Amino acid sequence: MNCLDIPKHIAIIMDGNGRWAKKHALPRRAGHVAGAKAIKPIVIHCNKIGVELLTLYAFSTENWNRPKDEVDSLLKLIRHYINNMYSYIKYNVKIRFFGDLRVFDQQIIDKMKQIEEEFDKNTGMTFGIAINYGGKDEIKNAAKEIARKVTAGELKLGDIKEKTIEEHLYTKGFSNVDLLIRPSGEYRISNFLIWQSAYAEFLFMENILWPDFKTKHIDIAIEEYNKRNRTYGSVK
Ligand code: FPP
């Protein structure tokens, strides 16, 4: 990986769990369990190669439209995952949970806060997990809070900058997405980090489902990223 430009922020839409389960004649929830198992090696690898921020889409605001038993099993899996996240501390990563986290009970909310705080002394990559997250919901909430501040006289209308919006997003303090990866052959971003991906490079990987996603796929994605010409609307 020497001499390659490592994207600062990699975002991944972990798609294809259901198809993976079907392929193996297993229930959909088994696909999500396999998808959860695929995460750790990717986090360790991204941290090792110098990625600063890795964000994963675990549960979207639209995922509520799935059958109740699938929603329940996904949230149960995520809850179990969070309860076991202390094992990540040795990898020197920081952790951020973002989205409308009120979906969880106080025990899990406290646990997430505790993990974020305890891992903050680590010096490596930040691992962000989007839970009950939707880009439109995030921007709507930011707009509401900014409007409230204007109405209360805490903020002047003329002082609203792009930075003001960014400071009111769940991802406050995150850098913009450099590379957004979606395995499994779907060509959309499904409401993930829509503001933050304004100038991201997109890589839709066709022949791989998330539970089979390995560190080599990150390397392939970074090589592809290095072939892109990022002009940000200018000329190069
Ligand atoms: C999309 O696959 C995947 C999801 C909606 C959930 C992603 C969740 C995980 C990988 C595991 C849980 C996360 C954590 C952090 C423990 P899909 O079900 O839409 O697949 P399909 O398109 O093949 O049906």
Residues whose N, C-alpha, C, O or C-beta is under 5 A from the ligand:
A	BS01	FPP	M14 D15 G16 N17 G18 R19 W20 H32 G35 A36 Y57 A58 L77 I78 Y81
